[in-house]
Each structure stands twice: as C-alpha cells, then as structure tokens.
Amino acid sequence: MQSTIPANQVATFPNPELGIASIVTTTKRGFAVTLIDTDAEQIVGTYIYPVAMLAQAINKAKQLANV
C-alpha cells in the first residue's frame, strides 16, 4: 500500500491479523468506505454515504475491519 496519506482520507482502520484495512475518504457528495485486502493490495468493496452520515460511515469502516 502507499505510504503517503491522501488529502481526502478521513480515517483508516487496519486489521493486520486479517490482512485487511478499511478506509474512509471524502467524495463530492459525502464519504466512501472502502475495504482493502492489504495482502493482495486490492479493493474488496465500497460503501457510499451522504455528507450528513459521517458517523455511520466511520462505524461501518470499523465494522468491516473488525476493530
């Protein structure tokens, strides 16, 4: 994975035991929660949330990463 943090990144929840990470980033209309397989360095899935739902996006990211 990249060693630099993009400007639109809000939060990251890594889970080294499972080889995954969940990342919350800003989009034009809200937030994207992306689950990444860190071993394969590939996106597994993405959820989109509107601007008013940042707390829900962060909770989903934590749930996906199992942290």
N, CA, C and O atoms as a CHARMM CRD file, in Angstrom:
* protein
*
  268
    1    1 MET  N      0.83300  -1.18500   0.00000 PROA 1      0.00000
    2    1 MET  CA     0.00000   0.00000   0.00000 PROA 1      0.00000
    3    1 MET  C      0.87300   1.24200   0.00000 PROA 1      0.00000
    4    1 MET  O      2.05500   1.18600   0.33700 PROA 1      0.00000
    5    2 GLN  N      0.27200   2.36800  -0.38400 PROA 2      0.00000
    6    2 GLN  CA     1.01900   3.61000  -0.42800 PROA 2      0.00000
    7    2 GLN  C      1.40900   4.05200   0.97500 PROA 2      0.00000
    8    2 GLN  O      0.68700   3.80100   1.93900 PROA 2      0.00000
    9    3 SER  N      2.53900   4.70300   1.07800 PROA 3      0.00000
   10    3 SER  CA     3.00000   5.18700   2.37100 PROA 3      0.00000
   11    3 SER  C      2.54600   6.61600   2.64700 PROA 3      0.00000
   12    3 SER  O      2.69100   7.09800   3.77000 PROA 3      0.00000
   13    4 THR  N      1.99900   7.30300   1.64100 PROA 4      0.00000
   14    4 THR  CA     1.51400   8.66300   1.84800 PROA 4      0.00000
   15    4 THR  C     -0.00100   8.63400   2.07900 PROA 4      0.00000
   16    4 THR  O     -0.70000   7.75000   1.58400 PROA 4      0.00000
   17    5 ILE  N     -0.48700   9.61100   2.83300 PROA 5      0.00000
   18    5 ILE  CA    -1.91200   9.68200   3.13400 PROA 5      0.00000
   19    5 ILE  C     -2.55300  10.72000   2.22000 PROA 5      0.00000
   20    5 ILE  O     -2.14800  11.88300   2.23000 PROA 5      0.00000
   21    6 PRO  N     -3.54900  10.31600   1.42800 PROA 6      0.00000
   22    6 PRO  CA    -4.22400  11.27100   0.54400 PROA 6      0.00000
   23    6 PRO  C     -4.95600  12.35200   1.33900 PROA 6      0.00000
   24    6 PRO  O     -5.38500  12.10500   2.46600 PROA 6      0.00000
   25    7 ALA  N     -5.10000  13.53100   0.76900 PROA 7      0.00000
   26    7 ALA  CA    -5.75500  14.65300   1.44300 PROA 7      0.00000
   27    7 ALA  C     -7.21800  14.36300   1.75200 PROA 7      0.00000
   28    7 ALA  O     -7.76400  14.91900   2.70500 PROA 7      0.00000
   29    8 ASN  N     -7.85700  13.51000   0.97200 PROA 8      0.00000
   30    8 ASN  CA    -9.27700  13.23200   1.18100 PROA 8      0.00000
   31    8 ASN  C     -9.53300  12.07500   2.15600 PROA 8      0.00000
   32    8 ASN  O    -10.68400  11.69200   2.36600 PROA 8      0.00000
   33    9 GLN  N     -8.50100  11.53000   2.73600 PROA 9      0.00000
   34    9 GLN  CA    -8.65200  10.40300   3.66600 PROA 9      0.00000
   35    9 GLN  C     -9.05900  10.91300   5.04400 PROA 9      0.00000
   36    9 GLN  O     -8.38700  11.77400   5.61200 PROA 9      0.00000
   37   10 VAL  N    -10.15500  10.38400   5.58400 PROA 10     0.00000
   38   10 VAL  CA   -10.69400  10.80700   6.87000 PROA 10     0.00000
   39   10 VAL  C    -10.21800   9.89200   7.99200 PROA 10     0.00000
   40   10 VAL  O     -9.81400  10.37000   9.05100 PROA 10     0.00000
   41   11 ALA  N    -10.26100   8.58300   7.76800 PROA 11     0.00000
   42   11 ALA  CA    -9.88300   7.61100   8.80000 PROA 11     0.00000
   43   11 ALA  C     -9.44500   6.30300   8.16100 PROA 11     0.00000
   44   11 ALA  O     -9.87600   5.95400   7.06200 PROA 11     0.00000
   45   12 THR  N     -8.57600   5.58400   8.87300 PROA 12     0.00000
   46   12 THR  CA    -8.11500   4.27400   8.43200 PROA 12     0.00000
   47   12 THR  C     -8.17600   3.31400   9.61200 PROA 12     0.00000
   48   12 THR  O     -7.76300   3.64700  10.72300 PROA 12     0.00000
   49   13 PHE  N     -8.69600   2.11700   9.35400 PROA 13     0.00000
   50   13 PHE  CA    -8.79300   1.09000  10.38400 PROA 13     0.00000
   51   13 PHE  C     -8.14900  -0.19700   9.87300 PROA 13     0.00000
   52   13 PHE  O     -8.81300  -1.01100   9.23200 PROA 13     0.00000
   53   14 PRO  N     -6.86000  -0.38300  10.15200 PROA 14     0.00000
   54   14 PRO  CA    -6.16700  -1.59700   9.69300 PROA 14     0.00000
   55   14 PRO  C     -6.43700  -2.77900  10.62500 PROA 14     0.00000
   56   14 PRO  O     -6.66000  -2.60200  11.82300 PROA 14     0.00000
   57   15 ASN  N     -6.41400  -3.96600  10.06500 PROA 15     0.00000
   58   15 ASN  CA    -6.50200  -5.19300  10.84300 PROA 15     0.00000
   59   15 ASN  C     -5.44300  -6.14100  10.28300 PROA 15     0.00000
   60   15 ASN  O     -5.73700  -6.94400   9.39700 PROA 15     0.00000
   61   16 PRO  N     -4.20500  -6.05100  10.79800 PROA 16     0.00000
   62   16 PRO  CA    -3.10700  -6.86100  10.27100 PROA 16     0.00000
   63   16 PRO  C     -3.33800  -8.36900  10.40800 PROA 16     0.00000
   64   16 PRO  O     -2.86600  -9.14800   9.58000 PROA 16     0.00000
   65   17 GLU  N     -4.05800  -8.77400  11.44100 PROA 17     0.00000
   66   17 GLU  CA    -4.32400 -10.20500  11.63800 PROA 17     0.00000
   67   17 GLU  C     -5.12800 -10.80000  10.48700 PROA 17     0.00000
   68   17 GLU  O     -4.89500 -11.93800  10.08000 PROA 17     0.00000
   69   18 LEU  N     -6.08000 -10.01700   9.96400 PROA 18     0.00000
   70   18 LEU  CA    -6.91500 -10.48700   8.86300 PROA 18     0.00000
   71   18 LEU  C     -6.38700 -10.05800   7.49600 PROA 18     0.00000
   72   18 LEU  O     -6.89200 -10.50300   6.46500 PROA 18     0.00000
   73   19 GLY  N     -5.38000  -9.20100   7.48800 PROA 19     0.00000
   74   19 GLY  CA    -4.81800  -8.72800   6.21700 PROA 19     0.00000
   75   19 GLY  C     -5.76100  -7.79600   5.47600 PROA 19     0.00000
   76   19 GLY  O     -5.82000  -7.80300   4.24600 PROA 19     0.00000
   77   20 ILE  N     -6.51300  -6.98000   6.24900 PROA 20     0.00000
   78   20 ILE  CA    -7.44300  -6.04000   5.63400 PROA 20     0.00000
   79   20 ILE  C     -7.28900  -4.65700   6.26500 PROA 20     0.00000
   80   20 ILE  O     -6.70600  -4.50800   7.33800 PROA 20     0.00000
   81   21 ALA  N     -7.82100  -3.65900   5.57700 PROA 21     0.00000
   82   21 ALA  CA    -7.89700  -2.30100   6.11000 PROA 21     0.00000
   83   21 ALA  C     -9.16200  -1.67200   5.56000 PROA 21     0.00000
   84   21 ALA  O     -9.55900  -1.93300   4.42400 PROA 21     0.00000
   85   22 SER  N     -9.78400  -0.84900   6.36800 PROA 22     0.00000
   86   22 SER  CA   -10.97200  -0.12200   5.96400 PROA 22     0.00000
   87   22 SER  C    -10.63900   1.36400   5.99800 PROA 22     0.00000
   88   22 SER  O    -10.11500   1.86800   6.99100 PROA 22     0.00000
   89   23 ILE  N    -10.94800   2.06600   4.90300 PROA 23     0.00000
   90   23 ILE  CA   -10.56900   3.46800   4.76800 PROA 23     0.00000
   91   23 ILE  C    -11.80500   4.31400   4.47800 PROA 23     0.00000
   92   23 ILE  O    -12.63100   3.95300   3.64000 PROA 23     0.00000
   93   24 VAL  N    -11.92400   5.44200   5.17800 PROA 24     0.00000
   94   24 VAL  CA   -12.99800   6.40500   4.92900 PROA 24     0.00000
   95   24 VAL  C    -12.38000   7.60100   4.21500 PROA 24     0.00000
   96   24 VAL  O    -11.41700   8.19500   4.70000 PROA 24     0.00000
   97   25 THR  N    -12.94100   7.94700   3.05800 PROA 25     0.00000
   98   25 THR  CA   -12.45800   9.09800   2.29400 PROA 25     0.00000
   99   25 THR  C    -13.63900  10.00300   1.94300 PROA 25     0.00000
  100   25 THR  O    -14.79000   9.56600   1.90600 PROA 25     0.00000
  101   26 THR  N    -13.32400  11.27700   1.68500 PROA 26     0.00000
  102   26 THR  CA   -14.37500  12.20100   1.26400 PROA 26     0.00000
  103   26 THR  C    -14.58800  12.08800  -0.23800 PROA 26     0.00000
  104   26 THR  O    -13.66600  11.79800  -0.99900 PROA 26     0.00000
  105   27 THR  N    -15.83200  12.32500  -0.64000 PROA 27     0.00000
  106   27 THR  CA   -16.19600  12.38000  -2.05500 PROA 27     0.00000
  107   27 THR  C    -16.93600  13.69200  -2.28000 PROA 27     0.00000
  108   27 THR  O    -17.14000  14.44900  -1.33100 PROA 27     0.00000
  109   28 LYS  N    -17.33700  13.97500  -3.50200 PROA 28     0.00000
  110   28 LYS  CA   -18.05800  15.21200  -3.80000 PROA 28     0.00000
  111   28 LYS  C    -19.38200  15.28300  -3.04400 PROA 28     0.00000
  112   28 LYS  O    -19.83000  16.37100  -2.68100 PROA 28     0.00000
  113   29 ARG  N    -20.00300  14.14500  -2.80700 PROA 29     0.00000
  114   29 ARG  CA   -21.33500  14.13400  -2.19200 PROA 29     0.00000
  115   29 ARG  C    -21.37500  13.48200  -0.82300 PROA 29     0.00000
  116   29 ARG  O    -22.46000  13.24900  -0.28900 PROA 29     0.00000
  117   30 GLY  N    -20.22400  13.18100  -0.24200 PROA 30     0.00000
  118   30 GLY  CA   -20.23600  12.54900   1.06900 PROA 30     0.00000
  119   30 GLY  C    -18.95500  11.80300   1.37000 PROA 30     0.00000
  120   30 GLY  O    -17.85600  12.35300   1.29400 PROA 30     0.00000
  121   31 PHE  N    -19.12300  10.52400   1.71700 PROA 31     0.00000
  122   31 PHE  CA   -17.99100   9.71200   2.14800 PROA 31     0.00000
  123   31 PHE  C    -18.03700   8.33200   1.51300 PROA 31     0.00000
  124   31 PHE  O    -19.11200   7.78100   1.27200 PROA 31     0.00000
  125   32 ALA  N    -16.86800   7.78400   1.24600 PROA 32     0.00000
  126   32 ALA  CA   -16.74900   6.42300   0.74500 PROA 32     0.00000
  127   32 ALA  C    -16.01400   5.59400   1.78900 PROA 32     0.00000
  128   32 ALA  O    -14.99500   6.01800   2.33500 PROA 32     0.00000
  129   33 VAL  N    -16.54300   4.41400   2.05600 PROA 33     0.00000
  130   33 VAL  CA   -15.88900   3.45100   2.94800 PROA 33     0.00000
  131   33 VAL  C    -15.40500   2.31700   2.05900 PROA 33     0.00000
  132   33 VAL  O    -16.20500   1.64200   1.41100 PROA 33     0.00000
  133   34 THR  N    -14.09700   2.11000   2.02800 PROA 34     0.00000
  134   34 THR  CA   -13.50800   1.11100   1.14400 PROA 34     0.00000
  135   34 THR  C    -12.79000   0.05000   1.95400 PROA 34     0.00000
  136   34 THR  O    -11.95500   0.36300   2.80300 PROA 34     0.00000
  137   35 LEU  N    -13.11800  -1.20600   1.69100 PROA 35     0.00000
  138   35 LEU  CA   -12.43800  -2.33200   2.32200 PROA 35     0.00000
  139   35 LEU  C    -11.35700  -2.81300   1.37100 PROA 35     0.00000
  140   35 LEU  O    -11.62100  -3.07600   0.19700 PROA 35     0.00000
  141   36 ILE  N    -10.12800  -2.92700   1.88800 PROA 36     0.00000
  142   36 ILE  CA    -8.98400  -3.31400   1.06400 PROA 36     0.00000
  143   36 ILE  C     -8.34600  -4.57900   1.62000 PROA 36     0.00000
  144   36 ILE  O     -8.13800  -4.70200   2.82700 PROA 36     0.00000
  145   37 ASP  N     -8.04100  -5.51100   0.73500 PROA 37     0.00000
  146   37 ASP  CA    -7.24000  -6.68700   1.08700 PROA 37     0.00000
  147   37 ASP  C     -5.79200  -6.21500   1.02500 PROA 37     0.00000
  148   37 ASP  O     -5.24600  -6.03000  -0.06300 PROA 37     0.00000
  149   38 THR  N     -5.16900  -6.01900   2.18400 PROA 38     0.00000
  150   38 THR  CA    -3.81800  -5.45100   2.21200 PROA 38     0.00000
  151   38 THR  C     -2.76400  -6.43000   1.72600 PROA 38     0.00000
  152   38 THR  O     -1.69300  -6.01300   1.28500 PROA 38     0.00000
  153   39 ASP  N     -3.04500  -7.71500   1.79800 PROA 39     0.00000
  154   39 ASP  CA    -2.08300  -8.69700   1.29000 PROA 39     0.00000
  155   39 ASP  C     -2.02900  -8.65300  -0.23800 PROA 39     0.00000
  156   39 ASP  O     -0.94900  -8.66800  -0.82900 PROA 39     0.00000
  157   40 ALA  N     -3.19900  -8.60000  -0.86800 PROA 40     0.00000
  158   40 ALA  CA    -3.28100  -8.56200  -2.33000 PROA 40     0.00000
  159   40 ALA  C     -3.25900  -7.13600  -2.87100 PROA 40     0.00000
  160   40 ALA  O     -3.11500  -6.93300  -4.07600 PROA 40     0.00000
  161   41 GLU  N     -3.40500  -6.12600  -1.96800 PROA 41     0.00000
  162   41 GLU  CA    -3.47000  -4.72100  -2.34700 PROA 41     0.00000
  163   41 GLU  C     -4.57100  -4.47500  -3.37400 PROA 41     0.00000
  164   41 GLU  O     -4.35800  -3.81200  -4.39000 PROA 41     0.00000
  165   42 GLN  N     -5.77100  -5.03200  -3.08400 PROA 42     0.00000
  166   42 GLN  CA    -6.91600  -4.87000  -3.96800 PROA 42     0.00000
  167   42 GLN  C     -8.14300  -4.45100  -3.17800 PROA 42     0.00000
  168   42 GLN  O     -8.30100  -4.80800  -2.01100 PROA 42     0.00000
  169   43 ILE  N     -9.00300  -3.69200  -3.82800 PROA 43     0.00000
  170   43 ILE  CA   -10.25700  -3.27300  -3.21300 PROA 43     0.00000
  171   43 ILE  C    -11.21800  -4.45500  -3.20100 PROA 43     0.00000
  172   43 ILE  O    -11.39800  -5.14400  -4.20500 PROA 43     0.00000
  173   44 VAL  N    -11.83100  -4.67000  -2.04100 PROA 44     0.00000
  174   44 VAL  CA   -12.80700  -5.74700  -1.89200 PROA 44     0.00000
  175   44 VAL  C    -14.22500  -5.20800  -2.09600 PROA 44     0.00000
  176   44 VAL  O    -15.06000  -5.86600  -2.71600 PROA 44     0.00000
  177   45 GLY  N    -14.48900  -4.01600  -1.57500 PROA 45     0.00000
  178   45 GLY  CA   -15.81500  -3.42700  -1.71700 PROA 45     0.00000
  179   45 GLY  C    -15.83200  -1.99200  -1.23800 PROA 45     0.00000
  180   45 GLY  O    -14.92600  -1.54600  -0.53300 PROA 45     0.00000
  181   46 THR  N    -16.88500  -1.26500  -1.63300 PROA 46     0.00000
  182   46 THR  CA   -17.02000   0.14400  -1.26100 PROA 46     0.00000
  183   46 THR  C    -18.47300   0.45400  -0.92200 PROA 46     0.00000
  184   46 THR  O    -19.39700  -0.01400  -1.58700 PROA 46     0.00000
  185   47 TYR  N    -18.65300   1.24200   0.11400 PROA 47     0.00000
  186   47 TYR  CA   -19.96200   1.75100   0.51400 PROA 47     0.00000
  187   47 TYR  C    -19.91500   3.26600   0.41900 PROA 47     0.00000
  188   47 TYR  O    -18.89300   3.87900   0.72800 PROA 47     0.00000
  189   48 ILE  N    -21.02700   3.87900  -0.01200 PROA 48     0.00000
  190   48 ILE  CA   -21.09900   5.33000  -0.15800 PROA 48     0.00000
  191   48 ILE  C    -22.12100   5.87800   0.83600 PROA 48     0.00000
  192   48 ILE  O    -23.21300   5.32900   0.98300 PROA 48     0.00000
  193   49 TYR  N    -21.75500   6.97000   1.51800 PROA 49     0.00000
  194   49 TYR  CA   -22.62900   7.62200   2.49500 PROA 49     0.00000
  195   49 TYR  C    -22.74600   9.10000   2.16800 PROA 49     0.00000
  196   49 TYR  O    -21.77000   9.70500   1.72400 PROA 49     0.00000
  197   50 PRO  N    -23.93000   9.70800   2.37800 PROA 50     0.00000
  198   50 PRO  CA   -24.07300  11.14600   2.15800 PROA 50     0.00000
  199   50 PRO  C    -23.34300  11.95100   3.22600 PROA 50     0.00000
  200   50 PRO  O    -22.93600  11.40400   4.25100 PROA 50     0.00000
  201   51 VAL  N    -23.17800  13.24200   2.98900 PROA 51     0.00000
  202   51 VAL  CA   -22.40800  14.13100   3.86500 PROA 51     0.00000
  203   51 VAL  C    -22.86700  14.05000   5.32000 PROA 51     0.00000
  204   51 VAL  O    -22.03300  14.04700   6.22600 PROA 51     0.00000
  205   52 ALA  N    -24.15600  13.98600   5.55500 PROA 52     0.00000
  206   52 ALA  CA   -24.70000  14.00800   6.91700 PROA 52     0.00000
  207   52 ALA  C    -24.46000  12.70700   7.69100 PROA 52     0.00000
  208   52 ALA  O    -24.83500  12.60900   8.85900 PROA 52     0.00000
  209   53 MET  N    -23.84200  11.71400   7.05500 PROA 53     0.00000
  210   53 MET  CA   -23.70000  10.40000   7.69100 PROA 53     0.00000
  211   53 MET  C    -22.24400   9.99900   7.95300 PROA 53     0.00000
  212   53 MET  O    -21.88500   8.83300   7.78800 PROA 53     0.00000
  213   54 LEU  N    -21.41100  10.95600   8.35900 PROA 54     0.00000
  214   54 LEU  CA   -20.00300  10.64600   8.64300 PROA 54     0.00000
  215   54 LEU  C    -19.87900   9.62700   9.77000 PROA 54     0.00000
  216   54 LEU  O    -19.08400   8.69300   9.66400 PROA 54     0.00000
  217   55 ALA  N    -20.63900   9.78500  10.83900 PROA 55     0.00000
  218   55 ALA  CA   -20.55100   8.85000  11.97200 PROA 55     0.00000
  219   55 ALA  C    -20.89700   7.43100  11.53500 PROA 55     0.00000
  220   55 ALA  O    -20.23900   6.47600  11.94700 PROA 55     0.00000
  221   56 GLN  N    -21.92100   7.28900  10.70600 PROA 56     0.00000
  222   56 GLN  CA   -22.30400   5.97000  10.21300 PROA 56     0.00000
  223   56 GLN  C    -21.23100   5.38400   9.29700 PROA 56     0.00000
  224   56 GLN  O    -20.99100   4.17700   9.31500 PROA 56     0.00000
  225   57 ALA  N    -20.58700   6.23400   8.49900 PROA 57     0.00000
  226   57 ALA  CA   -19.50900   5.77300   7.61800 PROA 57     0.00000
  227   57 ALA  C    -18.32900   5.25900   8.43700 PROA 57     0.00000
  228   57 ALA  O    -17.74700   4.22400   8.11600 PROA 57     0.00000
  229   58 ILE  N    -17.98200   5.98700   9.49400 PROA 58     0.00000
  230   58 ILE  CA   -16.87200   5.55700  10.35400 PROA 58     0.00000
  231   58 ILE  C    -17.23100   4.26500  11.08000 PROA 58     0.00000
  232   58 ILE  O    -16.39100   3.37400  11.20400 PROA 58     0.00000
  233   59 ASN  N    -18.46600   4.15300  11.56000 PROA 59     0.00000
  234   59 ASN  CA   -18.89100   2.91500  12.22300 PROA 59     0.00000
  235   59 ASN  C    -18.85300   1.72800  11.26700 PROA 59     0.00000
  236   59 ASN  O    -18.45600   0.63100  11.66100 PROA 59     0.00000
  237   60 LYS  N    -19.26400   1.93400  10.01100 PROA 60     0.00000
  238   60 LYS  CA   -19.21600   0.86000   9.01000 PROA 60     0.00000
  239   60 LYS  C    -17.77100   0.45700   8.74400 PROA 60     0.00000
  240   60 LYS  O    -17.47500  -0.73000   8.60600 PROA 60     0.00000
  241   61 ALA  N    -16.87300   1.42900   8.67200 PROA 61     0.00000
  242   61 ALA  CA   -15.46900   1.13200   8.43400 PROA 61     0.00000
  243   61 ALA  C    -14.88700   0.28100   9.57600 PROA 61     0.00000
  244   61 ALA  O    -14.14400  -0.67100   9.33700 PROA 61     0.00000
  245   62 LYS  N    -15.23300   0.63600  10.79900 PROA 62     0.00000
  246   62 LYS  CA   -14.76800  -0.15400  11.95400 PROA 62     0.00000
  247   62 LYS  C    -15.33200  -1.57200  11.91200 PROA 62     0.00000
  248   62 LYS  O    -14.62600  -2.54300  12.18600 PROA 62     0.00000
  249   63 GLN  N    -16.60800  -1.67600  11.56700 PROA 63     0.00000
  250   63 GLN  CA   -17.25600  -2.98900  11.47500 PROA 63     0.00000
  251   63 GLN  C    -16.59700  -3.85500  10.40200 PROA 63     0.00000
  252   63 GLN  O    -16.33400  -5.03700  10.62800 PROA 63     0.00000
  253   64 LEU  N    -16.33500  -3.27000   9.24600 PROA 64     0.00000
  254   64 LEU  CA   -15.71800  -4.03000   8.14400 PROA 64     0.00000
  255   64 LEU  C    -14.32000  -4.52900   8.52300 PROA 64     0.00000
  256   64 LEU  O    -13.93500  -5.64200   8.16500 PROA 64     0.00000
  257   65 ALA  N    -13.56900  -3.70400   9.24400 PROA 65     0.00000
  258   65 ALA  CA   -12.20800  -4.08200   9.61900 PROA 65     0.00000
  259   65 ALA  C    -12.17800  -4.95400  10.86900 PROA 65     0.00000
  260   65 ALA  O    -11.13200  -5.47100  11.26100 PROA 65     0.00000
  261   66 ASN  N    -13.35200  -5.10700  11.48600 PROA 66     0.00000
  262   66 ASN  CA   -13.46800  -5.93500  12.69900 PROA 66     0.00000
  263   66 ASN  C    -12.58300  -5.40000  13.82200 PROA 66     0.00000
  264   66 ASN  O    -11.87400  -6.15600  14.48500 PROA 66     0.00000
  265   67 VAL  N    -12.63800  -4.07400  14.02400 PROA 67     0.00000
  266   67 VAL  CA   -11.87600  -3.44200  15.11700 PROA 67     0.00000
  267   67 VAL  C    -12.79800  -2.77900  16.10700 PROA 67     0.00000
  268   67 VAL  O    -12.33500  -2.19900  17.09000 PROA 67     0.00000
